[in-house]
């Protein structure tokens, strides 16, 4: 067998394969069928026949490993250095067309840093051996200031948790989302090489907007409330929520919870209007408001709720906007009656409520 430069089997992998062949030799001695052996060891019939021929000609010794054991060309220190460079991203190393690491790029980086020659297949084996795999990356806005997100989030959300605990209040996270008649794409099974086709609405005029809020309090069931707005594309019609809609959502949430509220949301323009600021000042006895840092949706558990809803709308062909609004209500209501899903959305953000 030929191995890629820098690739091949590690000593552990080679010993494991040798052990399988030696166990198969015991089945040969008992006269078991080739198909039964292949099924038992989960290998191909042709491979078992090859083992059997070698066993007949040279006995058990013929089944022992004879090929070279792969010795990794990078030392532990060089691998750690490579990981640090990979984490810097492709832009830091001069690749500006795409921001993804490919095997060819990793190979070029290894040669550039260490003057060590690897084949493309060898790079694949190297990365897999160290627990790396090809993945679809998450997207993050270029305008986001990563250095400011963590301290601002800690001051805002951390202080909000302390105030909620002191006032025996609910900690509430609000966010908005929307969906038109053209649904998000989903996955489906189909024969390899034959792309399946699903029928969806081609028109995309109009939109159903949703403002949702998830509420948490230690020792209490997590809650979800929402308000819908249907925009039909008519002249003079409001496209989304006004400040009054957000005010009514806050008041409705407080009435439903029957407790003070610590309100956490983003820096959307309508959230910062003077009318809302006056409303906050007038009701500061039961309402405290905190702003999340810009371009940091991963800190808001309400984003997880939108992900669950959009996943259920994949490739869904709504008859019209009213039908779409009805389906979105049904999916949101299912989440309302499953507080463990809401708790899971909080866990995804890395925030915990034990301190409350």
C-alpha positions in Angstrom: 0.0 0.0 0.0 1.3 3.5 -0.8 0.9 6.2 1.8 0.6 9.9 1.3 3.7 11.9 2.3 3.2 12.7 5.9 0.0 10.6 6.0 -0.5 6.8 6.4 -1.3 4.9 9.5 -0.2 5.7 13.0 1.2 2.8 15.1 -2.1 2.5 16.9 -4.1 2.3 13.7 -1.7 -0.2 12.2 -2.0 -2.4 15.3 -5.8 -2.2 15.2 -5.9 -3.4 11.6 -3.4 -6.2 12.2 -5.6 -7.4 15.1 -8.6 -7.7 12.8 -6.7 -9.8 10.3 -5.4 -12.1 13.0 -8.9 -12.6 14.4 -10.1 -13.3 10.9 -7.4 -16.1 10.7 -9.2 -17.9 13.6 -12.4 -17.9 11.4 -10.4 -19.4 8.5 -9.2 -22.2 10.8 -12.8 -23.0 11.6 -13.8 -23.0 7.9 -16.2 -20.1 8.1 -17.7 -18.7 4.9 -16.1 -15.6 3.4 -19.4 -13.7 3.4 -20.0 -14.4 7.1 -16.5 -13.2 8.0 -16.9 -10.0 5.9 -20.2 -9.3 7.6 -18.7 -9.9 11.1 -15.7 -7.7 10.6 -17.6 -5.1 8.4 -15.2 -5.3 5.5 -15.6 -6.1 1.9 -15.7 -9.7 0.6 -12.8 -9.1 -1.7 -10.6 -8.0 1.2 -11.5 -11.2 3.1 -10.6 -13.3 0.1 -7.2 -11.6 -0.1 -6.6 -12.3 3.6 -7.6 -16.0 3.0 -5.1 -16.4 0.1 -2.3 -14.9 2.1 -3.2 -17.1 5.1 -3.1 -20.3 2.8 0.2 -19.3 1.4 2.0 -18.1 4.5 -0.1 -18.9 7.5 -0.8 -16.4 10.3 2.6 -14.6 9.9 1.5 -13.6 6.4 -1.3 -11.5 7.9 1.0 -9.4 10.1 1.7 -5.8 9.2 4.7 -5.3 7.0 4.3 -1.7 5.8 6.0 1.3 7.3 4.4 3.0 10.3 3.7 6.6 9.7 5.9 9.0 11.6 4.3 12.5 11.8 6.6 15.0 10.2 5.5 17.9 12.5 6.7 18.0 16.1 4.3 18.8 18.9 5.6 22.3 19.0 5.2 22.8 15.3 1.7 21.5 15.4 0.8 24.0 18.2 2.4 26.8 16.1 0.3 25.6 13.1 -2.9 25.7 15.1 -2.2 29.3 16.2 -1.6 30.4 12.6 -4.8 28.6 11.4 -6.8 30.3 14.1 -5.6 33.7 12.8 -7.5 33.0 9.6 -6.7 33.1 5.9 -6.7 36.9 5.6 -3.7 37.1 7.9 -1.7 34.9 5.5 -2.6 36.7 2.2 -5.6 34.8 0.9 -8.3 37.3 0.5 -10.6 35.6 -2.1 -12.3 33.3 0.4 -11.9 33.1 4.2 -11.9 29.3 4.4 -9.0 26.9 4.9 -8.6 24.3 2.2 -6.2 21.4 2.2 -4.1 23.1 -0.5 -3.8 26.3 1.6 -2.9 24.4 4.8 -0.3 22.5 2.8 1.2 25.8 1.5 1.2 27.2 5.0 3.1 24.2 6.4 5.7 24.5 3.7 6.0 28.2 4.3 6.3 28.0 8.1 8.4 24.8 8.6 9.8 23.8 5.2 8.2 20.4 5.6 6.8 18.7 2.5 3.3 17.2 2.7 0.9 15.9 0.0 -2.7 17.1 0.0 -3.8 13.7 1.2 -1.2 13.8 3.9 -2.6 17.1 5.1 -6.1 15.6 5.3 -4.8 12.7 7.4 -2.8 15.1 9.6 -5.8 17.3 10.4 -8.2 14.3 10.9 -5.6 12.8 13.3 -5.7 15.9 15.5 -9.5 16.1 15.6 -10.1 18.7 12.8 -12.9 18.3 10.2 -14.3 20.3 7.3 -17.2 22.4 8.6 -19.6 25.2 7.5 -18.4 28.3 9.3 -20.8 30.6 11.2 -21.1 34.2 9.8 -20.1 37.3 11.8 -20.5 40.9 10.7 -17.3 42.8 9.7 -18.6 45.8 11.7 -18.6 43.9 14.9 -16.0 44.9 17.5 -15.0 41.6 19.2 -12.9 43.3 21.8 -15.9 45.2 23.1 -18.5 42.5 23.0 -17.4 40.5 26.0 -17.0 43.3 28.5 -20.2 45.1 27.4 -22.1 41.8 27.5 -20.8 41.1 31.0 -21.6 44.6 32.3 -25.1 44.6 30.7 -26.4 41.1 31.1 -24.4 40.4 34.3 -25.8 43.6 35.9 -29.3 42.8 34.6 -29.1 39.4 36.3 -28.1 41.0 39.6 -30.9 43.6 39.3 -33.4 40.8 38.4 -32.4 38.8 41.5 -32.6 41.9 43.8 -36.1 42.9 42.5 -37.4 39.3 42.2 -37.9 40.1 38.5 -37.8 38.2 35.2 -34.9 38.6 32.9 -36.4 39.1 29.4 -34.6 39.0 26.0 -36.4 40.6 23.0 -35.6 40.3 19.3 -37.4 40.6 15.9 -37.5 38.4 12.9 -39.4 38.1 9.7 -40.4 35.7 6.9 -41.7 36.2 3.4 -43.5 33.8 1.1 -40.2 32.5 -0.2 -39.1 30.0 2.4 -35.7 29.1 3.7 -34.0 26.1 2.0 -34.1 22.7 3.8 -32.4 19.3 3.3 -34.0 16.3 1.7 -32.7 12.8 0.6 -32.3 12.1 -3.1 -30.2 9.9 -5.3 -26.6 11.0 -5.5 -26.0 13.4 -8.5 -29.7 14.1 -8.9 -30.6 17.4 -7.3 -34.2 17.3 -6.1 -36.7 20.0 -6.8 -39.4 21.3 -4.4 -42.2 23.8 -5.3 -42.3 27.0 -3.4 -43.9 30.4 -3.9 -42.0 32.5 -6.4 -43.7 35.8 -5.3 -42.1 37.4 -2.3 -44.3 40.6 -1.8 -45.2 41.1 1.7 -43.8 39.8 4.9 -44.7 38.5 8.4 -42.7 40.1 11.1 -42.5 38.7 14.6 -41.3 40.4 17.8 -40.6 37.8 20.5 -39.4 37.8 24.0 -38.1 34.9 26.2 -38.3 35.4 30.0 -36.2 33.6 32.6 -36.4 33.5 36.4 -34.7 31.1 38.7 -37.2 28.5 40.0 -39.9 29.5 37.5 -40.8 28.0 34.1 -39.3 29.9 31.2 -41.8 31.8 29.1 -42.1 33.0 25.5 -44.4 35.8 24.3 -44.6 37.3 20.8 -46.5 39.8 18.6 -47.0 39.5 14.8 -47.2 42.2 12.2 -48.3 41.3 8.6 -47.1 43.7 5.9 -48.9 43.2 2.6 -47.0 45.6 0.4 -49.7 48.2 0.2 -49.1 51.9 -0.1 -48.8 53.7 3.2 -48.8 50.5 5.2 -46.3 50.1 8.1 -43.6 47.7 7.1 -42.7 46.7 10.6 -43.3 47.4 14.3 -43.6 50.9 15.6 -42.4 52.1 19.1 -46.0 51.8 20.3 -46.0 48.1 19.3 -42.8 47.5 21.4 -44.3 49.5 24.3 -47.4 47.3 24.2 -45.3 44.1 24.1 -43.4 45.2 27.2 -46.7 46.0 29.0 -48.3 42.7 27.9 -45.2 40.8 29.1 -45.3 42.4 32.5 -49.0 41.7 32.9 -48.6 38.1 32.0 -45.6 37.6 34.3 -47.1 39.5 37.2 -43.6 40.6 38.2 -41.0 43.4 37.6 -39.1 43.1 34.3 -35.4 43.5 33.3 -35.6 44.0 29.5 -32.6 43.2 27.3 -32.6 44.0 23.6 -30.3 45.2 20.8 -29.7 48.7 19.4 -32.4 48.8 16.7 -33.2 52.4 15.8 -36.8 52.2 16.9 -35.6 50.9 20.3 -33.8 54.2 20.9 -36.5 56.7 20.1 -37.3 59.4 22.7 -40.9 58.2 23.2 -39.7 54.8 24.4 -37.1 56.5 26.6 -39.8 58.5 28.2 -41.9 55.3 28.7 -38.9 53.6 30.4 -38.4 56.6 32.7 -42.1 56.7 33.7 -42.1 53.0 34.6 -38.6 52.6 36.1 -40.3 51.2 39.3 -40.9 47.9 37.5 -38.9 48.1 34.3 -35.1 48.2 33.7 -33.7 48.2 30.2 -30.3 47.1 29.0 -28.8 47.3 25.5 -26.8 44.4 24.0 -23.7 45.2 22.0 -24.1 45.7 18.3 -23.7 42.7 15.9 -23.7 40.2 18.8 -26.8 38.0 18.1 -25.2 35.0 19.8 -25.8 36.7 23.2 -29.6 36.8 22.7 -31.4 33.5 23.4 -34.4 34.7 21.3 -32.2 34.1 18.3 -32.4 30.3 19.1 -36.2 30.5 19.0 -36.1 32.0 15.5 -33.7 29.2 14.4 -36.3 26.6 15.6 -39.1 28.4 13.8 -37.2 28.9 10.5 -36.1 25.2 10.6 -39.8 24.2 10.7 -40.5 26.5 7.7 -37.9 25.0 5.4 -39.3 24.5 1.9 -42.8 25.4 3.1 -45.1 26.7 0.3 -47.6 29.1 2.0 -50.8 29.8 0.2 -50.6 33.5 1.2 -49.5 35.8 4.0 -52.4 34.8 6.3 -51.5 31.2 5.9 -47.9 31.9 6.7 -48.8 33.9 9.8 -51.1 31.1 11.0 -48.3 28.5 10.6 -45.8 30.7 12.4 -48.2 31.2 15.3 -48.7 27.4 15.5 -44.9 26.8 15.6 -44.4 29.5 18.2 -47.2 28.1 20.4 -45.5 24.7 20.3 -42.3 26.3 21.6 -44.3 28.1 24.3 -45.5 24.7 25.7 -42.0 23.3 25.7 -40.0 25.3 28.2 -37.0 22.9 27.8 -36.5 24.3 24.2 -36.5 27.8 25.6 -33.9 26.8 28.2 -31.8 25.2 25.5 -31.8 28.6 23.6 -30.4 30.2 26.8 -27.8 27.5 27.2 -26.6 28.1 23.6 -25.6 31.7 24.5 -23.4 30.5 27.4 -25.4 32.5 29.9 -26.6 30.8 33.1 -29.2 31.8 35.7 -27.8 30.0 38.7 -26.6 33.4 40.1 -30.1 34.7 40.3 
